[in-house]
């Protein structure tokens, strides 16, 4: 019997003591903590790292999804209120669509990369004729983006990417999150980098960028380009007295702070090393667990979020690993179509691949602070009790 050792967590802090000391010095110098120059600098540096034209810093990845979905609506780019969302995803991938009154269909997952199933996506596009699709790059693994974009082009569907688990993963020459109209990221604790709370949207669409900047801050024009502000004031006959307190869109307050942007800028400097370590950890898990399901797909550079696999005795594994001071959890949250919030409004959907993830999916820790010895210990403990899911 294995004996418990040091705790292996699903996620670990990415913010170091030197970063906190630098933050403290910056704060004590009397710098402004609410959204200001640090936010703009972080956005500039992030868009350059991504290879995108624009970036918008938000207070969470969830808010990033909400912002880019509503911006498409406010921009007048949607021909109807029908949408497709990934069944293997997160609640705030799907819930903004429901909150904004979309008729949402869930797309089953691919059996290999756990992104969108191409056949089901084509069927939904053909029968539902949606205007918008939001996909998820599950645990950092790329969808079949070439084929998905071809389907979207064929049926005139705008594609959004929830890349919150895929910061730094690439498909072809481009980073995930930069292939669609817009892409979202999360900087919550336990993600690749952290701003404590925070998120980002990237886009190459300059008009959409301006709309999102306004929507992020109440719907006013203060953060917009000078040209855009001038156009809005002239179109709406706004004088100088009312200018700062005129709202052009039904906006939100999704802003983060300069304090968090300061942290984000320091985190960004070490992101490439974090990505390398996460990919190495994934490969070690893959070597250690050859008889278990392993995600595969068209990802070029894998910024692994966690190691996902399929087993038939999850509860037993969970209890045993807990005794060994090792955390594990369901693979994201399984099939969104089986959660109470969805079932109350939509009933049960037929999503066989997503159901397998819901019933048999589990993921093991992966973060940049894990050592090879940690991975070996997790693998050994897992193999002690785990029964692989065999579809045959």
C-alpha positions as CSV (number, residue, x, y, z in Angstrom):
1,X,0.0,0.0,0.0
2,X,1.3,3.5,-0.9
3,X,1.8,5.9,2.0
4,X,0.6,9.5,1.7
5,X,3.2,12.1,0.9
6,X,3.2,15.8,0.1
7,X,0.0,17.1,-1.3
8,X,-0.3,17.3,-5.1
9,X,-2.8,19.9,-6.0
10,X,-4.8,20.3,-9.2
11,X,-3.6,23.9,-9.4
12,X,-0.9,26.0,-7.8
13,X,0.0,29.6,-7.5
14,X,1.7,31.3,-10.4
15,X,2.3,34.6,-8.5
16,X,5.7,34.5,-6.8
17,X,7.0,36.5,-3.7
18,X,9.2,38.7,-5.9
19,X,6.2,39.6,-8.0
20,X,4.2,40.5,-4.8
21,X,7.1,42.6,-3.5
22,X,7.3,44.5,-6.8
23,X,3.5,45.0,-6.7
24,X,3.7,46.3,-3.1
25,X,6.4,48.8,-4.1
26,X,4.3,49.9,-7.1
27,X,1.2,50.3,-4.9
28,X,3.1,52.2,-2.1
29,X,4.5,54.6,-4.7
30,X,0.9,55.9,-4.9
31,X,0.0,54.6,-8.4
32,X,-3.6,54.5,-9.4
33,X,-5.1,51.1,-8.8
34,X,-8.3,51.3,-10.8
35,X,-8.2,50.8,-14.6
36,X,-5.6,53.1,-16.2
37,X,-2.2,52.9,-17.9
38,X,-1.2,49.4,-16.6
39,X,-4.4,48.0,-18.2
40,X,-3.6,49.5,-21.6
41,X,0.0,48.3,-21.4
42,X,-1.0,44.8,-20.4
43,X,-3.5,44.7,-23.4
44,X,-0.8,45.9,-25.8
45,X,1.7,43.3,-24.6
46,X,-0.9,40.5,-24.6
47,X,-2.1,41.2,-28.1
48,X,1.5,41.2,-29.3
49,X,2.2,37.9,-27.6
50,X,-0.9,36.5,-29.2
51,X,-0.3,37.9,-32.6
52,X,-3.7,39.6,-32.6
53,X,-4.6,43.2,-33.5
54,X,-6.6,44.0,-30.3
55,X,-7.0,42.8,-26.7
56,X,-9.5,43.8,-24.0
57,X,-8.7,43.1,-20.3
58,X,-11.7,42.0,-18.3
59,X,-12.5,40.9,-14.7
60,X,-12.8,37.2,-15.6
61,X,-12.8,34.6,-18.4
62,X,-16.6,34.3,-17.9
63,X,-17.0,38.0,-18.5
64,X,-14.8,37.7,-21.6
65,X,-17.3,35.2,-23.0
66,X,-20.3,37.4,-22.1
67,X,-18.6,40.5,-23.6
68,X,-17.7,39.0,-27.0
69,X,-21.1,37.3,-27.4
70,X,-23.0,40.5,-26.6
71,X,-20.7,42.6,-28.8
72,X,-21.6,40.6,-31.8
73,X,-25.2,41.3,-31.1
74,X,-24.7,45.0,-30.6
75,X,-22.6,45.2,-33.7
76,X,-25.6,44.0,-35.7
77,X,-23.6,41.0,-37.1
78,X,-26.1,38.3,-36.2
79,X,-28.9,37.5,-38.6
80,X,-30.9,35.5,-36.0
81,X,-30.8,34.5,-32.3
82,X,-29.8,30.9,-32.9
83,X,-26.5,29.6,-31.5
84,X,-24.4,26.5,-31.1
85,X,-22.2,25.8,-28.1
86,X,-19.9,23.0,-27.1
87,X,-21.5,20.4,-24.9
88,X,-18.2,19.7,-23.2
89,X,-17.5,23.2,-21.9
90,X,-18.2,25.4,-18.9
91,X,-21.4,27.0,-17.6
92,X,-20.3,30.5,-18.6
93,X,-19.5,29.4,-22.1
94,X,-23.2,28.6,-22.5
95,X,-25.1,30.7,-20.0
96,X,-24.5,34.2,-21.6
97,X,-26.2,32.8,-24.8
98,X,-29.2,31.8,-22.7
99,X,-29.2,35.1,-20.7
100,X,-29.2,37.1,-24.0
101,X,-32.2,35.1,-25.3
102,X,-30.5,32.9,-27.8
103,X,-31.9,29.6,-28.9
104,X,-29.0,27.4,-28.1
105,X,-28.1,23.9,-29.4
106,X,-25.3,21.9,-27.8
107,X,-22.8,20.2,-30.2
108,X,-21.5,16.8,-29.2
109,X,-17.7,16.4,-28.7
110,X,-15.1,14.8,-30.9
111,X,-14.1,11.4,-29.5
112,X,-10.3,12.2,-29.8
113,X,-9.7,15.9,-29.0
114,X,-13.0,16.4,-27.1
115,X,-13.7,19.6,-29.1
116,X,-16.6,19.7,-31.6
117,X,-17.8,16.6,-33.4
118,X,-17.7,17.6,-37.1
119,X,-20.7,15.5,-38.2
120,X,-22.9,16.8,-35.5
121,X,-21.8,20.4,-36.1
122,X,-22.6,20.1,-39.8
123,X,-26.0,18.6,-38.9
124,X,-26.8,21.4,-36.5
125,X,-25.7,24.1,-38.9
126,X,-27.8,22.6,-41.7
127,X,-30.9,22.1,-39.6
128,X,-30.8,25.0,-37.1
129,X,-29.2,27.6,-39.3
130,X,-27.5,29.4,-36.4
131,X,-25.7,32.8,-36.7
132,X,-23.1,32.1,-34.0
133,X,-20.9,29.2,-32.7
134,X,-18.8,29.1,-29.6
135,X,-16.3,26.2,-29.2
136,X,-14.0,25.2,-26.5
137,X,-10.4,24.0,-26.8
138,X,-10.7,21.3,-24.1
139,X,-7.8,21.1,-21.7
140,X,-5.6,23.0,-24.2
141,X,-6.2,20.7,-27.2
142,X,-7.2,22.2,-30.5
143,X,-10.4,21.5,-32.3
144,X,-10.4,20.5,-36.0
145,X,-10.3,24.2,-36.8
146,X,-9.8,24.0,-40.6
147,X,-12.9,21.8,-41.0
148,X,-14.9,23.8,-38.5
149,X,-14.2,27.0,-40.3
150,X,-15.2,25.5,-43.6
151,X,-18.5,24.4,-42.1
152,X,-19.0,27.9,-40.6
153,X,-18.2,29.5,-44.0
154,X,-20.6,27.2,-45.7
155,X,-23.5,28.1,-43.4
156,X,-22.6,31.7,-42.7
157,X,-21.8,31.1,-39.0
158,X,-19.6,33.4,-36.9
159,X,-17.1,31.4,-34.8
160,X,-16.0,32.4,-31.3
161,X,-13.3,30.5,-29.3
162,X,-13.4,29.9,-25.6
163,X,-9.6,29.4,-25.1
164,X,-9.6,29.8,-21.4
165,X,-7.9,26.3,-21.0
166,X,-5.6,26.8,-24.0
167,X,-3.5,29.8,-23.4
168,X,-0.4,29.3,-25.6
169,X,-1.6,26.2,-27.5
170,X,-1.3,26.5,-31.3
171,X,-2.9,25.2,-34.4
172,X,-0.8,25.7,-37.5
173,X,1.1,29.0,-37.1
174,X,-1.5,30.7,-34.9
175,X,-2.3,30.5,-31.2
176,X,-5.7,29.2,-30.2
177,X,-8.1,32.0,-29.5
178,X,-7.0,33.9,-32.6
179,X,-8.7,31.8,-35.3
180,X,-12.3,33.1,-34.9
181,X,-14.0,36.4,-34.8
182,X,-12.9,36.7,-31.1
183,X,-11.4,34.5,-28.4
184,X,-11.6,34.5,-24.6
185,X,-9.0,33.7,-21.9
186,X,-9.1,33.3,-18.1
187,X,-6.4,34.5,-15.6
188,X,-8.1,32.9,-12.6
189,X,-6.0,31.1,-10.0
190,X,-5.0,27.8,-11.4
191,X,-5.0,28.8,-15.0
192,X,-1.7,29.1,-16.9
193,X,-1.1,32.6,-15.5
194,X,-3.1,34.5,-12.9
195,X,-4.1,38.0,-12.2
196,X,-6.0,36.7,-9.2
197,X,-9.3,37.3,-11.1
198,X,-9.2,38.4,-14.7
199,X,-9.6,37.6,-18.3
200,X,-9.0,38.8,-21.8
201,X,-10.7,38.9,-25.2
202,X,-8.6,39.1,-28.4
203,X,-9.9,40.1,-31.9
204,X,-8.7,41.3,-35.2
205,X,-11.9,43.2,-35.9
206,X,-11.3,46.9,-35.0
207,X,-15.0,47.8,-35.0
208,X,-15.8,44.9,-32.6
209,X,-12.9,46.0,-30.4
210,X,-14.3,49.5,-30.0
211,X,-17.7,48.1,-29.2
212,X,-16.3,45.8,-26.5
213,X,-14.3,48.6,-25.0
214,X,-17.5,50.6,-24.6
215,X,-19.6,47.6,-23.4
216,X,-16.9,46.7,-20.8
217,X,-17.3,50.2,-19.1
218,X,-21.0,51.0,-18.9
219,X,-21.5,51.7,-22.6
220,X,-19.7,55.1,-22.6
221,X,-17.1,56.4,-25.0
222,X,-14.2,57.2,-22.6
223,X,-12.0,54.3,-23.6
224,X,-12.6,54.6,-27.4
225,X,-10.3,56.0,-30.0
226,X,-10.6,59.7,-30.6
227,X,-12.1,59.1,-34.1
228,X,-14.7,56.8,-32.7
229,X,-15.7,59.2,-29.9
230,X,-16.0,62.0,-32.4
231,X,-18.3,60.0,-34.7
232,X,-20.5,59.0,-31.8
233,X,-20.9,62.5,-30.4
234,X,-21.7,63.9,-33.8
235,X,-24.1,61.2,-34.7
236,X,-26.0,61.6,-31.4
237,X,-25.6,65.4,-31.0
238,X,-23.8,65.2,-27.7
239,X,-22.2,68.4,-26.3
240,X,-19.0,68.6,-24.2
241,X,-20.9,68.9,-20.9
242,X,-22.8,65.6,-21.4
243,X,-20.0,63.7,-23.2
244,X,-18.5,61.8,-20.3
245,X,-21.9,60.7,-19.0
246,X,-23.6,59.6,-22.3
247,X,-24.1,55.8,-22.8
248,X,-24.1,54.6,-26.4
249,X,-24.6,50.9,-25.6
250,X,-26.4,49.0,-22.9
251,X,-23.1,48.2,-21.2
252,X,-21.8,46.4,-18.2
253,X,-19.0,46.9,-15.7
254,X,-16.6,44.1,-16.6
255,X,-13.4,46.1,-16.0
256,X,-10.4,44.7,-14.0
257,X,-7.9,46.9,-12.2
258,X,-4.5,48.3,-12.8
259,X,-3.3,46.3,-9.8
260,X,-4.3,43.1,-11.6
261,X,-2.9,44.3,-14.9
262,X,0.5,45.0,-13.1
263,X,0.5,41.4,-12.0
264,X,-0.5,40.2,-15.5
265,X,2.4,42.0,-17.1
266,X,4.9,40.2,-14.8
267,X,3.1,36.9,-15.4
268,X,3.3,37.3,-19.2
269,X,7.1,37.4,-19.0
270,X,7.3,33.8,-17.8
271,X,4.4,32.4,-19.7
272,X,6.5,30.6,-22.4
273,X,8.3,28.7,-19.7
274,X,5.1,27.7,-18.0
275,X,3.7,26.4,-21.3
276,X,6.9,24.3,-21.9
277,X,6.6,22.7,-18.4
278,X,2.9,21.9,-18.8
279,X,3.6,20.2,-22.2
280,X,6.5,18.1,-20.7
281,X,4.2,17.0,-17.8
282,X,1.5,15.9,-20.3
283,X,4.0,13.8,-22.2
284,X,5.2,12.2,-19.0
285,X,1.6,11.3,-18.0
286,X,1.1,9.9,-21.5
287,X,4.1,7.7,-21.2
288,X,3.1,6.5,-17.7
289,X,-0.5,5.7,-18.6
290,X,-0.3,3.9,-22.0
291,X,-3.5,1.8,-21.5
292,X,-5.7,4.8,-20.8
293,X,-7.5,7.2,-23.1
294,X,-5.3,10.2,-24.0
295,X,-6.5,13.3,-26.0
296,X,-5.1,13.5,-29.5
297,X,-5.7,16.0,-32.3
298,X,-4.3,18.7,-34.5
299,X,-2.6,20.7,-31.8
300,X,0.9,21.8,-32.7
301,X,2.1,23.3,-29.5
302,X,0.2,21.9,-26.5
303,X,-0.2,24.2,-23.5
304,X,-1.8,21.4,-21.4
305,X,-4.3,22.5,-18.8
306,X,-4.6,19.1,-17.2
307,X,-4.3,15.4,-18.1
308,X,-7.8,14.1,-19.0
309,X,-8.6,10.4,-19.3
310,X,-11.5,8.0,-19.0
311,X,-12.1,5.4,-16.3
312,X,-14.9,3.2,-15.0
313,X,-14.4,3.7,-11.3
314,X,-14.0,7.4,-10.7
315,X,-15.4,7.5,-7.2
316,X,-13.0,4.8,-6.1
317,X,-10.1,6.6,-7.7
318,X,-11.2,9.9,-6.1
319,X,-11.3,8.4,-2.6
320,X,-8.0,6.6,-3.0
321,X,-6.1,9.6,-4.4
322,X,-7.6,11.8,-1.7
323,X,-6.0,9.4,0.9
324,X,-2.7,9.9,-1.0
325,X,-3.0,13.7,-0.8
326,X,-3.6,13.9,-4.6
327,X,-6.4,16.0,-6.1
328,X,-8.4,15.0,-9.1
329,X,-11.8,16.1,-10.5
330,X,-14.3,15.5,-13.3
331,X,-13.1,16.4,-16.8
332,X,-14.1,20.1,-16.8
333,X,-17.8,19.5,-15.8
334,X,-18.7,16.7,-18.2
335,X,-21.7,17.3,-20.4
336,X,-23.3,20.7,-19.9
337,X,-26.5,19.1,-21.3
338,X,-26.8,17.1,-18.1
339,X,-26.6,20.0,-15.6
340,X,-29.7,21.2,-13.8
341,X,-29.6,24.7,-15.3
342,X,-29.7,23.3,-18.8
343,X,-32.2,20.5,-18.1
344,X,-34.8,22.9,-16.6
345,X,-34.9,24.9,-19.8
346,X,-34.1,22.5,-22.5
347,X,-34.6,18.9,-21.4
348,X,-32.2,16.1,-22.2
349,X,-30.2,16.2,-25.4
350,X,-28.8,13.2,-27.3
351,X,-25.0,13.7,-27.0
352,X,-23.4,10.2,-26.8
353,X,-19.7,11.3,-26.8
354,X,-20.3,14.1,-24.3
355,X,-22.2,11.6,-22.1
356,X,-19.0,9.4,-22.0
357,X,-17.0,12.3,-20.7
358,X,-19.8,13.1,-18.2
359,X,-19.9,9.5,-16.9
360,X,-16.2,8.4,-17.2
361,X,-14.1,11.5,-17.5
362,X,-11.5,12.5,-14.9
363,X,-8.5,14.7,-14.9
364,X,-5.2,14.7,-13.1
365,X,-3.1,17.6,-11.9
366,X,-0.9,19.5,-14.3
367,X,0.8,22.8,-13.5
368,X,4.3,24.3,-13.9
369,X,5.3,23.7,-10.2
370,X,5.0,19.9,-10.5
371,X,8.2,17.9,-10.6
372,X,8.8,14.7,-12.6
373,X,8.6,12.9,-9.2
374,X,5.2,14.4,-8.6
375,X,3.9,13.1,-11.9
376,X,5.4,9.7,-11.2
377,X,3.7,9.6,-7.8
378,X,0.3,10.6,-9.2
379,X,0.7,8.0,-12.0
380,X,1.6,5.2,-9.6
381,X,-1.2,6.0,-7.3
382,X,-3.7,6.3,-10.2
383,X,-2.6,2.9,-11.6
384,X,-3.1,1.2,-8.3
385,X,-6.8,1.4,-8.5
386,X,-7.9,2.8,-11.9
387,X,-9.8,0.8,-14.4
388,X,-9.6,2.1,-18.0
389,X,-12.8,2.8,-19.9
390,X,-12.9,0.5,-22.9
391,X,-15.5,1.3,-25.5
392,X,-15.3,-2.2,-26.9
